[in-house]
Amino acid sequence: MRKIRIGTRASRLALWQAEFVAAELKKFFPELEIEIVKVRTTGDKILDAPLAKIGGKGLFTKELESQMIQGAIDLAVHSLKDVPTELPAGFKIAAITRRAQPFDAFVSNKFSSFDALPKNSVVGTSSLRRAAQILSLRPDLQIKNLRGNVETRLKKLDAGEFDAIILAAAGLDRLGYSSRINELLTEIIPAAGQGALAIETRADDEKIFSLVQVLNDEETCAAVKVEREFLTEVGGSCQIPVGVFATIDGGQIKVRALIASIDGQKIVKTSEIATLEKIDGLGKKIAAKLLDSGGREILNELILKGAD
């Protein structure tokens, strides 16, 4: 195989991710010719509404999958947190790269930390997960929807539309904006897969699957397997404020997870530690524990509100 085509969204961050995967592949296959193909997704076209109201994660992947079916691209590179837990028939995640910084970042031109925000400060985020956890910690703050690519979001902050914004630290690091990070919000549980990249291929394309396996990071795969299993079990999507984060160290896996109401006033959390031998079904076990301890009631209320 001498040439492959990598499909990606056209934002600067998405292009960085595709170019990173291309560069990593070239380390193993220097003779490989790689073309990067830009694809505009529905999620990129609709920027004036929260993701929760326009369809969720699949908005960033379905056009890329369509291009794979048509043979226009051989694989697609995604932020794993944007990939639905159930892929359409005919596709699979062929590799997951080593996870970068997993936490959310507090960014502000006025205040040095989250705790330094005055009462009624306006905080920008498009994530229900972030918003719910922010409000659970600081119900005195105002949450305002913030969409667009990283540069657009920073420009809105710089224009004075927000007192602070919350972004994934990995994206800021990748684009050279690490200096804009005031604080890592380690108390806020990240989204499943945050910080990792997913390489998606057609399920029947064994050549491409075998090629990209060299980029697969086993430790990250094990951690995000638990995270995505948890998300599947609770019906997690952009419409539900849930967070889950797993770390592996010394043969053990530690998992933090939560389910919250949109206003952050109802929240159930848990943490579990298990050996790697007991990783199978761990995500389901944690989901069941949270659902039985109040999470199911929270989710049912969200469903009822959504039907109003």
C-alpha positions, 0 to 999 in steps of 0.5 A: 500500500503506497497511498492512503487518504485521511478524512478530517473535519476542516477546523485547525484542531481537527487538521492538527489531529489528522496531521499528527496521525499522518506523521506518526504513520510515516515514522513506521511507514516512511514510504507511505504517501498520505493525503489529508481530505477535509470534510465539512460536517453538520456539527461544523455548519450549525454553530448557533445552538447547543449540541444537545439540541441539534443531535449530539456526537454523530454530527461530527462523524456521519459525513466522514463515514459517508466519504469512507463508504463512497471510497473518497477516504480510507480512514477518519481521525476523530477526537474520541469524545466526539465518537458515538459509543455505537458506530453505524454498521460497517465501521469500527474504531481501528486504533486509539492513540495514547491519551493526552491531557484529559482534563478541562481547562479554565481560561480567563483574562480577568481571573486567575482561577475558578475559585476567584470568579466573583458571584454572577460571573458569566462562564462559557461552555457548550457542554452539559457535562461541564455546565452541570459540574460547574453549577454544582460547585458554584450555583452562583455562576451564569452559564452561557452557550459557547460554540465554534472552534477553539480560536472562535471561542478564545476570540469571544472571550477576548471580546468580553462576552464571557468572564471565563470559558471552559475548554478541553486542555488537550485542544489548547495544548495541541494548538499552541495555546497552553499559555492561555490555561489558567488552571486545570479543573481536575475536580470536573470529571472529563468526558469519556475518551477526552484527550485521546484520538480515534482512528475509524475505518470501514469494518471490511478494510483489513489492510487499513486496519492492520496499517493503523494498528501500530498507533494503538495504545493498549493502556488508553484502550483499556481505560476508554473501554471502561469509560465508553461501556459506562456511557453506553449503559447510561445512554450517555450523549451530549443530551445527558450530563455525565462524566467518566474518567479512568486511569491505569497505574501499577496493574490497577484501574481507578474510575470516577463517574457521575450523573447530574441534572442540568442545573447541577443541583442533583448529582450522584458520583462514585469512584471504583478501583479494580485490578486489570483482571477485573476490567471486563464489565466494570463500566456496566457495574459502575453505571448500575451503581450510579443508576441505583443510587439516584442516577436513574431518577435524574435521567428520567427527569431529563427525559420528561423535561425533554418531552415537554 
